[in-house]
Amino acid sequence: MASLNLLHSPTYARLQDSFTVWLQTLGYAPMTAYNLPRHASEYLGWLQQQGNTHLDALTASSANAFISHLQLQTGIRTGRNHSAGHINKYVQALALLGRYLRQTGAGGEGFALRRVEGEKRLPVWLTVGEVRQLYHVTGDTVLGIRDRAMLAVFYGCGLRLNEGASLEISDILADRRLLYVRKGKGYKERYVPLTLQNLGHIQDYLTESRPQLLQRSTESLFLGANTGKGLTGQSLYVRVKFLAKTAGITKNMGTHTLRHSIATHLLGNGVPLEKIQLFLGHESLDSTQLYTHLVNDSL
């Protein structure tokens, strides 16, 4: 359906652009703010093919009709109907588009969509032993000390990739043993508690490693080895993948795997779901309840 991404309607093209800016303003991760408007544009392109090029065509009825249309399509490579997970990417995009229309009054009636039910894939998570392996391979070099601080943030504090990439030095509130998340999902702020061990890893990095990496003035917490500039989310993700490979971990993992892992470990140690919800910055307890399945499956 790639051809539908080309929007000839100026109205729809402007809507796609403004929807993208709205997602970025709300603090969605760069890849999410890139992909969701692309999915929404396929809906707009589908409407466009039918001769509908005005905002009043953006209704719950047309959005649901588009999802039904997708469910009848087959994948080019697989020759099979799209999975529920694939369809739900479009459901998420259109649900957010509907929210954008309602909140901004951009036009159309706005709408909410239900996720398509299908076989749920539980997220990948690491055992406590595998997490120890990650820490073990960091070493005591300048980069190793930095990498331990990264693990303290993404595993120890359960931050999302974009949240960790946005951290600045002033966000480490050592005297209060808190980490301040300024750019959470939906642009929500929160404070995450720091254990003495996690705080120690971060302070070691700030005093021993970061000054050696710094080449120019920047408040970014995590710095690159060669540039001395703040690491992007992509660079942090690649580094965590590198640590996993070095540690001999064969699971397909990234920074979000560390977030899943700490949530699972906390729940397994008896921490109430409500506290884990606040820790992770979940808007709904439903998102946090996923980890009960992970814990049950591991028993």
C-alpha positions as protocol buffer text, in pm:
chain_id: "A"
residue {
  index: 1
  type: MET
  ca { x: 0 y: 0 z: 0 }
}
residue {
  index: 2
  type: ALA
  ca { x: 303 y: 227 z: -28 }
}
residue {
  index: 3
  type: SER
  ca { x: 150 y: 415 z: -322 }
}
residue {
  index: 4
  type: LEU
  ca { x: -121 y: 548 z: -92 }
}
residue {
  index: 5
  type: ASN
  ca { x: 138 y: 747 z: 102 }
}
residue {
  index: 6
  type: LEU
  ca { x: 147 y: 1008 z: -177 }
}
residue {
  index: 7
  type: LEU
  ca { x: -122 y: 1256 z: -75 }
}
residue {
  index: 8
  type: HIS
  ca { x: -238 y: 1474 z: -362 }
}
residue {
  index: 9
  type: SER
  ca { x: -496 y: 1653 z: -148 }
}
residue {
  index: 10
  type: PRO
  ca { x: -337 y: 1969 z: 3 }
}
residue {
  index: 11
  type: THR
  ca { x: -581 y: 1936 z: 294 }
}
residue {
  index: 12
  type: TYR
  ca { x: -466 y: 1582 z: 374 }
}
residue {
  index: 13
  type: ALA
  ca { x: -98 y: 1667 z: 322 }
}
residue {
  index: 14
  type: ARG
  ca { x: -125 y: 1955 z: 571 }
}
residue {
  index: 15
  type: LEU
  ca { x: -309 y: 1729 z: 815 }
}
residue {
  index: 16
  type: GLN
  ca { x: -32 y: 1469 z: 798 }
}
residue {
  index: 17
  type: ASP
  ca { x: 232 y: 1736 z: 864 }
}
residue {
  index: 18
  type: SER
  ca { x: 45 y: 1892 z: 1156 }
}
residue {
  index: 19
  type: PHE
  ca { x: -29 y: 1548 z: 1305 }
}
residue {
  index: 20
  type: THR
  ca { x: 345 y: 1473 z: 1295 }
}
residue {
  index: 21
  type: VAL
  ca { x: 431 y: 1798 z: 1473 }
}
residue {
  index: 22
  type: TRP
  ca { x: 162 y: 1726 z: 1735 }
}
residue {
  index: 23
  type: LEU
  ca { x: 313 y: 1385 z: 1812 }
}
residue {
  index: 24
  type: GLN
  ca { x: 661 y: 1537 z: 1839 }
}
residue {
  index: 25
  type: THR
  ca { x: 531 y: 1807 z: 2073 }
}
residue {
  index: 26
  type: LEU
  ca { x: 374 y: 1541 z: 2296 }
}
residue {
  index: 27
  type: GLY
  ca { x: 715 y: 1377 z: 2330 }
}
residue {
  index: 28
  type: TYR
  ca { x: 663 y: 1061 z: 2127 }
}
residue {
  index: 29
  type: ALA
  ca { x: 985 y: 885 z: 2028 }
}
residue {
  index: 30
  type: PRO
  ca { x: 1126 y: 1000 z: 1691 }
}
residue {
  index: 31
  type: MET
  ca { x: 1055 y: 667 z: 1518 }
}
residue {
  index: 32
  type: THR
  ca { x: 698 y: 664 z: 1653 }
}
residue {
  index: 33
  type: ALA
  ca { x: 638 y: 1023 z: 1543 }
}
residue {
  index: 34
  type: TYR
  ca { x: 767 y: 918 z: 1201 }
}
residue {
  index: 35
  type: ASN
  ca { x: 580 y: 589 z: 1160 }
}
residue {
  index: 36
  type: LEU
  ca { x: 234 y: 674 z: 1294 }
}
residue {
  index: 37
  type: PRO
  ca { x: 170 y: 959 z: 1044 }
}
residue {
  index: 38
  type: ARG
  ca { x: 283 y: 722 z: 766 }
}
residue {
  index: 39
  type: HIS
  ca { x: 20 y: 470 z: 876 }
}
residue {
  index: 40
  type: ALA
  ca { x: -240 y: 747 z: 903 }
}
residue {
  index: 41
  type: SER
  ca { x: -148 y: 868 z: 555 }
}
residue {
  index: 42
  type: GLU
  ca { x: -247 y: 529 z: 412 }
}
residue {
  index: 43
  type: TYR
  ca { x: -595 y: 585 z: 552 }
}
residue {
  index: 44
  type: LEU
  ca { x: -599 y: 934 z: 400 }
}
residue {
  index: 45
  type: GLY
  ca { x: -469 y: 796 z: 71 }
}
residue {
  index: 46
  type: TRP
  ca { x: -742 y: 529 z: 74 }
}
residue {
  index: 47
  type: LEU
  ca { x: -1005 y: 803 z: 121 }
}
residue {
  index: 48
  type: GLN
  ca { x: -838 y: 1004 z: -153 }
}
residue {
  index: 49
  type: GLN
  ca { x: -865 y: 711 z: -395 }
}
residue {
  index: 50
  type: GLN
  ca { x: -1239 y: 711 z: -334 }
}
residue {
  index: 51
  type: GLY
  ca { x: -1264 y: 1080 z: -419 }
}
residue {
  index: 52
  type: ASN
  ca { x: -1288 y: 1197 z: -57 }
}
residue {
  index: 53
  type: THR
  ca { x: -1044 y: 1482 z: 0 }
}
residue {
  index: 54
  type: HIS
  ca { x: -1214 y: 1684 z: 276 }
}
residue {
  index: 55
  type: LEU
  ca { x: -1181 y: 1662 z: 653 }
}
residue {
  index: 56
  type: ASP
  ca { x: -1549 y: 1578 z: 697 }
}
residue {
  index: 57
  type: ALA
  ca { x: -1466 y: 1234 z: 553 }
}
residue {
  index: 58
  type: LEU
  ca { x: -1261 y: 1157 z: 866 }
}
residue {
  index: 59
  type: THR
  ca { x: -1527 y: 972 z: 1062 }
}
residue {
  index: 60
  type: ALA
  ca { x: -1542 y: 666 z: 1284 }
}
residue {
  index: 61
  type: SER
  ca { x: -1728 y: 489 z: 1006 }
}
residue {
  index: 62
  type: SER
  ca { x: -1461 y: 552 z: 742 }
}
residue {
  index: 63
  type: ALA
  ca { x: -1178 y: 470 z: 985 }
}
residue {
  index: 64
  type: ASN
  ca { x: -1337 y: 136 z: 1075 }
}
residue {
  index: 65
  type: ALA
  ca { x: -1403 y: 66 z: 707 }
}
residue {
  index: 66
  type: PHE
  ca { x: -1032 y: 121 z: 636 }
}
residue {
  index: 67
  type: ILE
  ca { x: -931 y: -122 z: 912 }
}
residue {
  index: 68
  type: SER
  ca { x: -1175 y: -379 z: 771 }
}
residue {
  index: 69
  type: HIS
  ca { x: -1019 y: -320 z: 428 }
}
residue {
  index: 70
  type: LEU
  ca { x: -672 y: -390 z: 570 }
}
residue {
  index: 71
  type: GLN
  ca { x: -792 y: -714 z: 728 }
}
residue {
  index: 72
  type: LEU
  ca { x: -889 y: -841 z: 385 }
}
residue {
  index: 73
  type: GLN
  ca { x: -545 y: -766 z: 235 }
}
residue {
  index: 74
  type: THR
  ca { x: -255 y: -1010 z: 217 }
}
residue {
  index: 75
  type: GLY
  ca { x: 112 y: -944 z: 274 }
}
residue {
  index: 76
  type: ILE
  ca { x: 328 y: -920 z: -38 }
}
residue {
  index: 77
  type: ARG
  ca { x: 599 y: -1145 z: 106 }
}
residue {
  index: 78
  type: THR
  ca { x: 386 y: -1386 z: 312 }
}
residue {
  index: 79
  type: GLY
  ca { x: 78 y: -1415 z: 93 }
}
residue {
  index: 80
  type: ARG
  ca { x: -124 y: -1437 z: 415 }
}
residue {
  index: 81
  type: ASN
  ca { x: -363 y: -1197 z: 585 }
}
residue {
  index: 82
  type: HIS
  ca { x: -195 y: -936 z: 803 }
}
residue {
  index: 83
  type: SER
  ca { x: -149 y: -1025 z: 1169 }
}
residue {
  index: 84
  type: ALA
  ca { x: -341 y: -855 z: 1447 }
}
residue {
  index: 85
  type: GLY
  ca { x: -16 y: -685 z: 1553 }
}
residue {
  index: 86
  type: HIS
  ca { x: 28 y: -538 z: 1205 }
}
residue {
  index: 87
  type: ILE
  ca { x: -333 y: -416 z: 1189 }
}
residue {
  index: 88
  type: ASN
  ca { x: -310 y: -268 z: 1539 }
}
residue {
  index: 89
  type: LYS
  ca { x: -29 y: -38 z: 1429 }
}
residue {
  index: 90
  type: TYR
  ca { x: -286 y: 125 z: 1203 }
}
residue {
  index: 91
  type: VAL
  ca { x: -548 y: 118 z: 1478 }
}
residue {
  index: 92
  type: GLN
  ca { x: -305 y: 304 z: 1706 }
}
residue {
  index: 93
  type: ALA
  ca { x: -225 y: 559 z: 1436 }
}
residue {
  index: 94
  type: LEU
  ca { x: -590 y: 627 z: 1356 }
}
residue {
  index: 95
  type: ALA
  ca { x: -691 y: 639 z: 1723 }
}
residue {
  index: 96
  type: LEU
  ca { x: -426 y: 907 z: 1782 }
}
residue {
  index: 97
  type: LEU
  ca { x: -534 y: 1088 z: 1467 }
}
residue {
  index: 98
  type: GLY
  ca { x: -888 y: 1089 z: 1605 }
}
residue {
  index: 99
  type: ARG
  ca { x: -760 y: 1225 z: 1935 }
}
residue {
  index: 100
  type: TYR
  ca { x: -568 y: 1494 z: 1748 }
}
residue {
  index: 101
  type: LEU
  ca { x: -882 y: 1598 z: 1561 }
}
residue {
  index: 102
  type: ARG
  ca { x: -1085 y: 1618 z: 1883 }
}
residue {
  index: 103
  type: GLN
  ca { x: -827 y: 1806 z: 2087 }
}
residue {
  index: 104
  type: THR
  ca { x: -723 y: 2057 z: 1823 }
}
residue {
  index: 105
  type: GLY
  ca { x: -1053 y: 2106 z: 1644 }
}
residue {
  index: 106
  type: ALA
  ca { x: -868 y: 2055 z: 1315 }
}
residue {
  index: 107
  type: GLY
  ca { x: -1179 y: 1917 z: 1149 }
}
residue {
  index: 108
  type: GLY
  ca { x: -1365 y: 1592 z: 1114 }
}
residue {
  index: 109
  type: GLU
  ca { x: -1558 y: 1440 z: 1402 }
}
residue {
  index: 110
  type: GLY
  ca { x: -1271 y: 1259 z: 1572 }
}
residue {
  index: 111
  type: PHE
  ca { x: -1302 y: 893 z: 1660 }
}
residue {
  index: 112
  type: ALA
  ca { x: -1179 y: 613 z: 1880 }
}
residue {
  index: 113
  type: LEU
  ca { x: -1106 y: 263 z: 1753 }
}
residue {
  index: 114
  type: ARG
  ca { x: -1087 y: -76 z: 1921 }
}
residue {
  index: 115
  type: ARG
  ca { x: -774 y: -285 z: 1890 }
}
residue {
  index: 116
  type: VAL
  ca { x: -805 y: -601 z: 1683 }
}
residue {
  index: 117
  type: GLU
  ca { x: -791 y: -909 z: 1902 }
}
residue {
  index: 118
  type: GLY
  ca { x: -533 y: -1168 z: 1814 }
}
residue {
  index: 119
  type: GLU
  ca { x: -268 y: -1385 z: 1968 }
}
residue {
  index: 120
  type: LYS
  ca { x: -75 y: -1163 z: 2207 }
}
residue {
  index: 121
  type: ARG
  ca { x: 300 y: -1182 z: 2192 }
}
residue {
  index: 122
  type: LEU
  ca { x: 457 y: -1127 z: 2529 }
}
residue {
  index: 123
  type: PRO
  ca { x: 761 y: -897 z: 2526 }
}
residue {
  index: 124
  type: VAL
  ca { x: 1115 y: -1027 z: 2556 }
}
residue {
  index: 125
  type: TRP
  ca { x: 1274 y: -988 z: 2899 }
}
residue {
  index: 126
  type: LEU
  ca { x: 1601 y: -1088 z: 3063 }
}
residue {
  index: 127
  type: THR
  ca { x: 1657 y: -1304 z: 3365 }
}
residue {
  index: 128
  type: VAL
  ca { x: 1843 y: -1159 z: 3662 }
}
residue {
  index: 129
  type: GLY
  ca { x: 2142 y: -1369 z: 3556 }
}
residue {
  index: 130
  type: GLU
  ca { x: 2139 y: -1222 z: 3206 }
}
residue {
  index: 131
  type: VAL
  ca { x: 2125 y: -870 z: 3348 }
}
residue {
  index: 132
  type: ARG
  ca { x: 2430 y: -954 z: 3559 }
}
residue {
  index: 133
  type: GLN
  ca { x: 2606 y: -1067 z: 3240 }
}
residue {
  index: 134
  type: LEU
  ca { x: 2539 y: -725 z: 3084 }
}
residue {
  index: 135
  type: TYR
  ca { x: 2689 y: -544 z: 3380 }
}
residue {
  index: 136
  type: HIS
  ca { x: 2983 y: -785 z: 3388 }
}
residue {
  index: 137
  type: VAL
  ca { x: 3095 y: -708 z: 3030 }
}
residue {
  index: 138
  type: THR
  ca { x: 3102 y: -329 z: 3079 }
}
residue {
  index: 139
  type: GLY
  ca { x: 3448 y: -327 z: 3243 }
}
residue {
  index: 140
  type: ASP
  ca { x: 3625 y: -33 z: 3405 }
}
residue {
  index: 141
  type: THR
  ca { x: 3722 y: 164 z: 3098 }
}
residue {
  index: 142
  type: VAL
  ca { x: 3588 y: 512 z: 3025 }
}
residue {
  index: 143
  type: LEU
  ca { x: 3317 y: 362 z: 2804 }
}
residue {
  index: 144
  type: GLY
  ca { x: 3253 y: 75 z: 3043 }
}
residue {
  index: 145
  type: ILE
  ca { x: 3178 y: 316 z: 3327 }
}
residue {
  index: 146
  type: ARG
  ca { x: 2946 y: 509 z: 3094 }
}
residue {
  index: 147
  type: ASP
  ca { x: 2775 y: 187 z: 2988 }
}
residue {
  index: 148
  type: ARG
  ca { x: 2705 y: 90 z: 3350 }
}
residue {
  index: 149
  type: ALA
  ca { x: 2537 y: 427 z: 3398 }
}
residue {
  index: 150
  type: MET
  ca { x: 2330 y: 354 z: 3085 }
}
residue {
  index: 151
  type: LEU
  ca { x: 2220 y: 21 z: 3231 }
}
residue {
  index: 152
  type: ALA
  ca { x: 2136 y: 197 z: 3557 }
}
residue {
  index: 153
  type: VAL
  ca { x: 1904 y: 427 z: 3364 }
}
residue {
  index: 154
  type: PHE
  ca { x: 1739 y: 180 z: 3124 }
}
residue {
  index: 155
  type: TYR
  ca { x: 1727 y: -123 z: 3355 }
}
residue {
  index: 156
  type: GLY
  ca { x: 1757 y: 21 z: 3705 }
}
residue {
  index: 157
  type: CYS
  ca { x: 1516 y: 308 z: 3637 }
}
residue {
  index: 158
  type: GLY
  ca { x: 1311 y: 149 z: 3358 }
}
residue {
  index: 159
  type: LEU
  ca { x: 1329 y: 449 z: 3127 }
}
residue {
  index: 160
  type: ARG
  ca { x: 1208 y: 448 z: 2768 }
}
residue {
  index: 161
  type: LEU
  ca { x: 1469 y: 508 z: 2499 }
}
residue {
  index: 162
  type: ASN
  ca { x: 1360 y: 866 z: 2427 }
}
residue {
  index: 163
  type: GLU
  ca { x: 1349 y: 945 z: 2800 }
}
residue {
  index: 164
  type: GLY
  ca { x: 1705 y: 825 z: 2852 }
}
residue {
  index: 165
  type: ALA
  ca { x: 1834 y: 1009 z: 2545 }
}
residue {
  index: 166
  type: SER
  ca { x: 1678 y: 1334 z: 2673 }
}
residue {
  index: 167
  type: LEU
  ca { x: 1843 y: 1320 z: 3016 }
}
residue {
  index: 168
  type: GLU
  ca { x: 2062 y: 1609 z: 3127 }
}
residue {
  index: 169
  type: ILE
  ca { x: 2305 y: 1634 z: 3418 }
}
residue {
  index: 170
  type: SER
  ca { x: 2060 y: 1845 z: 3618 }
}
residue {
  index: 171
  type: ASP
  ca { x: 1805 y: 1564 z: 3600 }
}
residue {
  index: 172
  type: ILE
  ca { x: 2013 y: 1357 z: 3845 }
}
residue {
  index: 173
  type: LEU
  ca { x: 1889 y: 1473 z: 4185 }
}
residue {
  index: 174
  type: ALA
  ca { x: 2154 y: 1295 z: 4391 }
}
residue {
  index: 175
  type: ASP
  ca { x: 2062 y: 1456 z: 4724 }
}
residue {
  index: 176
  type: ARG
  ca { x: 1706 y: 1327 z: 4690 }
}
residue {
  index: 177
  type: ARG
  ca { x: 1804 y: 1000 z: 4518 }
}
residue {
  index: 178
  type: LEU
  ca { x: 1569 y: 1074 z: 4231 }
}
residue {
  index: 179
  type: LEU
  ca { x: 1592 y: 1088 z: 3854 }
}
residue {
  index: 180
  type: TYR
  ca { x: 1377 y: 1354 z: 3691 }
}
residue {
  index: 181
  type: VAL
  ca { x: 1216 y: 1247 z: 3362 }
}
residue {
  index: 182
  type: ARG
  ca { x: 1131 y: 1568 z: 3176 }
}
residue {
  index: 183
  type: LYS
  ca { x: 1020 y: 1417 z: 2847 }
}
residue {
  index: 184
  type: GLY
  ca { x: 806 y: 1117 z: 2925 }
}
residue {
  index: 185
  type: LYS
  ca { x: 549 y: 971 z: 2687 }
}
residue {
  index: 186
  type: GLY
  ca { x: 272 y: 1219 z: 2617 }
}
residue {
  index: 187
  type: TYR
  ca { x: 509 y: 1490 z: 2745 }
}
residue {
  index: 188
  type: LYS
  ca { x: 439 y: 1383 z: 3103 }
}
residue {
  index: 189
  type: GLU
  ca { x: 697 y: 1438 z: 3374 }
}
residue {
  index: 190
  type: ARG
  ca { x: 777 y: 1201 z: 3660 }
}
residue {
  index: 191
  type: TYR
  ca { x: 1038 y: 1129 z: 3925 }
}
residue {
  index: 192
  type: VAL
  ca { x: 1198 y: 785 z: 3939 }
}
residue {
  index: 193
  type: PRO
  ca { x: 1370 y: 663 z: 4258 }
}
residue {
  index: 194
  type: LEU
  ca { x: 1740 y: 581 z: 4241 }
}
residue {
  index: 195
  type: THR
  ca { x: 1877 y: 293 z: 4445 }
}
residue {
  index: 196
  type: LEU
  ca { x: 2217 y: 352 z: 4603 }
}
residue {
  index: 197
  type: GLN
  ca { x: 2370 y: 115 z: 4348 }
}
residue {
  index: 198
  type: ASN
  ca { x: 2217 y: 292 z: 4047 }
}
residue {
  index: 199
  type: LEU
  ca { x: 2308 y: 632 z: 4188 }
}
residue {
  index: 200
  type: GLY
  ca { x: 2663 y: 507 z: 4243 }
}
residue {
  index: 201
  type: HIS
  ca { x: 2697 y: 396 z: 3880 }
}
residue {
  index: 202
  type: ILE
  ca { x: 2571 y: 733 z: 3756 }
}
residue {
  index: 203
  type: GLN
  ca { x: 2796 y: 931 z: 3991 }
}
residue {
  index: 204
  type: ASP
  ca { x: 3099 y: 721 z: 3891 }
}
residue {
  index: 205
  type: TYR
  ca { x: 3026 y: 812 z: 3530 }
}
residue {
  index: 206
  type: LEU
  ca { x: 2981 y: 1182 z: 3608 }
}
residue {
  index: 207
  type: THR
  ca { x: 3308 y: 1209 z: 3802 }
}
residue {
  index: 208
  type: GLU
  ca { x: 3537 y: 959 z: 3628 }
}
residue {
  index: 209
  type: SER
  ca { x: 3416 y: 902 z: 3272 }
}
residue {
  index: 210
  type: ARG
  ca { x: 3207 y: 1190 z: 3140 }
}
residue {
  index: 211
  type: PRO
  ca { x: 3480 y: 1457 z: 3188 }
}
residue {
  index: 212
  type: GLN
  ca { x: 3710 y: 1249 z: 2965 }
}
residue {
  index: 213
  type: LEU
  ca { x: 3445 y: 1224 z: 2693 }
}
residue {
  index: 214
  type: LEU
  ca { x: 3344 y: 1589 z: 2706 }
}
residue {
  index: 215
  type: GLN
  ca { x: 3479 y: 1793 z: 2412 }
}
residue {
  index: 216
  type: ARG
  ca { x: 3237 y: 2084 z: 2406 }
}
residue {
  index: 217
  type: SER
  ca { x: 2988 y: 2234 z: 2648 }
}
residue {
  index: 218
  type: THR
  ca { x: 2670 y: 2026 z: 2668 }
}
residue {
  index: 219
  type: GLU
  ca { x: 2422 y: 1934 z: 2940 }
}
residue {
  index: 220
  type: SER
  ca { x: 2341 y: 1595 z: 2780 }
}
residue {
  index: 221
  type: LEU
  ca { x: 2403 y: 1316 z: 3028 }
}
residue {
  index: 222
  type: PHE
  ca { x: 2535 y: 1050 z: 2793 }
}
residue {
  index: 223
  type: LEU
  ca { x: 2820 y: 1144 z: 2560 }
}
residue {
  index: 224
  type: GLY
  ca { x: 2966 y: 969 z: 2259 }
}
residue {
  index: 225
  type: ALA
  ca { x: 3320 y: 834 z: 2245 }
}
residue {
  index: 226
  type: ASN
  ca { x: 3442 y: 1033 z: 1947 }
}
residue {
  index: 227
  type: THR
  ca { x: 3217 y: 1336 z: 1918 }
}
residue {
  index: 228
  type: GLY
  ca { x: 3185 y: 1439 z: 2282 }
}
residue {
  index: 229
  type: LYS
  ca { x: 2824 y: 1524 z: 2200 }
}
residue {
  index: 230
  type: GLY
  ca { x: 2507 y: 1383 z: 2348 }
}
residue {
  index: 231
  type: LEU
  ca { x: 2424 y: 1032 z: 2230 }
}
residue {
  index: 232
  type: THR
  ca { x: 2108 y: 997 z: 2023 }
}
residue {
  index: 233
  type: GLY
  ca { x: 1845 y: 740 z: 2106 }
}
residue {
  index: 234
  type: GLN
  ca { x: 1961 y: 530 z: 1813 }
}
residue {
  index: 235
  type: SER
  ca { x: 2321 y: 534 z: 1939 }
}
residue {
  index: 236
  type: LEU
  ca { x: 2209 y: 427 z: 2288 }
}
residue {
  index: 237
  type: TYR
  ca { x: 2001 y: 147 z: 2138 }
}
residue {
  index: 238
  type: VAL
  ca { x: 2294 y: 23 z: 1928 }
}
residue {
  index: 239
  type: ARG
  ca { x: 2524 y: 30 z: 2231 }
}
residue {
  index: 240
  type: VAL
  ca { x: 2286 y: -181 z: 2439 }
}
residue {
  index: 241
  type: LYS
  ca { x: 2263 y: -430 z: 2150 }
}
residue {
  index: 242
  type: PHE
  ca { x: 2645 y: -439 z: 2144 }
}
residue {
  index: 243
  type: LEU
  ca { x: 2659 y: -514 z: 2518 }
}
residue {
  index: 244
  type: ALA
  ca { x: 2406 y: -795 z: 2475 }
}
residue {
  index: 245
  type: LYS
  ca { x: 2611 y: -951 z: 2195 }
}
residue {
  index: 246
  type: THR
  ca { x: 2931 y: -919 z: 2401 }
}
residue {
  index: 247
  type: ALA
  ca { x: 2755 y: -1084 z: 2696 }
}
residue {
  index: 248
  type: GLY
  ca { x: 2649 y: -1376 z: 2477 }
}
residue {
  index: 249
  type: ILE
  ca { x: 2279 y: -1299 z: 2511 }
}
residue {
  index: 250
  type: THR
  ca { x: 2099 y: -1436 z: 2206 }
}
residue {
  index: 251
  type: LYS
  ca { x: 1757 y: -1285 z: 2274 }
}
residue {
  index: 252
  type: ASN
  ca { x: 1646 y: -1012 z: 2033 }
}
residue {
  index: 253
  type: MET
  ca { x: 1671 y: -721 z: 2274 }
}
residue {
  index: 254
  type: GLY
  ca { x: 1710 y: -347 z: 2298 }
}
residue {
  index: 255
  type: THR
  ca { x: 1665 y: -76 z: 2559 }
}
residue {
  index: 256
  type: HIS
  ca { x: 1293 y: -152 z: 2595 }
}
residue {
  index: 257
  type: THR
  ca { x: 1385 y: -511 z: 2689 }
}
residue {
  index: 258
  type: LEU
  ca { x: 1561 y: -369 z: 2994 }
}
residue {
  index: 259
  type: ARG
  ca { x: 1243 y: -178 z: 3085 }
}
residue {
  index: 260
  type: HIS
  ca { x: 1037 y: -498 z: 3052 }
}
residue {
  index: 261
  type: SER
  ca { x: 1296 y: -682 z: 3260 }
}
residue {
  index: 262
  type: ILE
  ca { x: 1300 y: -448 z: 3560 }
}
residue {
  index: 263
  type: ALA
  ca { x: 919 y: -438 z: 3566 }
}
residue {
  index: 264
  type: THR
  ca { x: 904 y: -818 z: 3563 }
}
residue {
  index: 265
  type: HIS
  ca { x: 1169 y: -846 z: 3835 }
}
residue {
  index: 266
  type: LEU
  ca { x: 997 y: -588 z: 4056 }
}
residue {
  index: 267
  type: LEU
  ca { x: 663 y: -765 z: 4023 }
}
residue {
  index: 268
  type: GLY
  ca { x: 827 y: -1100 z: 4092 }
}
residue {
  index: 269
  type: ASN
  ca { x: 970 y: -951 z: 4413 }
}
residue {
  index: 270
  type: GLY
  ca { x: 625 y: -848 z: 4531 }
}
residue {
  index: 271
  type: VAL
  ca { x: 616 y: -478 z: 4437 }
}
residue {
  index: 272
  type: PRO
  ca { x: 248 y: -378 z: 4385 }
}
residue {
  index: 273
  type: LEU
  ca { x: 131 y: -314 z: 4028 }
}
residue {
  index: 274
  type: GLU
  ca { x: 26 y: 41 z: 4117 }
}
residue {
  index: 275
  type: LYS
  ca { x: 381 y: 130 z: 4223 }
}
residue {
  index: 276
  type: ILE
  ca { x: 527 y: -26 z: 3908 }
}
residue {
  index: 277
  type: GLN
  ca { x: 276 y: 177 z: 3703 }
}
residue {
  index: 278
  type: LEU
  ca { x: 408 y: 500 z: 3858 }
}
residue {
  index: 279
  type: PHE
  ca { x: 767 y: 382 z: 3820 }
}
residue {
  index: 280
  type: LEU
  ca { x: 725 y: 315 z: 3448 }
}
residue {
  index: 281
  type: GLY
  ca { x: 503 y: 617 z: 3381 }
}
residue {
  index: 282
  type: HIS
  ca { x: 216 y: 410 z: 3241 }
}
residue {
  index: 283
  type: GLU
  ca { x: -103 y: 608 z: 3187 }
}
residue {
  index: 284
  type: SER
  ca { x: -318 y: 301 z: 3244 }
}
residue {
  index: 285
  type: LEU
  ca { x: -280 y: 8 z: 3482 }
}
residue {
  index: 286
  type: ASP
  ca { x: -379 y: -217 z: 3191 }
}
residue {
  index: 287
  type: SER
  ca { x: -36 y: -161 z: 3036 }
}
residue {
  index: 288
  type: THR
  ca { x: 135 y: -265 z: 3360 }
}
residue {
  index: 289
  type: GLN
  ca { x: -75 y: -580 z: 3403 }
}
residue {
  index: 290
  type: LEU
  ca { x: 106 y: -729 z: 3105 }
}
residue {
  index: 291
  type: TYR
  ca { x: 393 y: -813 z: 3340 }
}
residue {
  index: 292
  type: THR
  ca { x: 177 y: -1045 z: 3547 }
}
residue {
  index: 293
  type: HIS
  ca { x: 175 y: -1277 z: 3243 }
}
residue {
  index: 294
  type: LEU
  ca { x: 553 y: -1263 z: 3220 }
}
residue {
  index: 295
  type: VAL
  ca { x: 592 y: -1347 z: 3588 }
}
residue {
  index: 296
  type: ASN
  ca { x: 337 y: -1631 z: 3569 }
}
residue {
  index: 297
  type: ASP
  ca { x: 507 y: -1776 z: 3262 }
}
residue {
  index: 298
  type: SER
  ca { x: 840 y: -1782 z: 3443 }
}
residue {
  index: 299
  type: LEU
  ca { x: 710 y: -1977 z: 3741 }
}
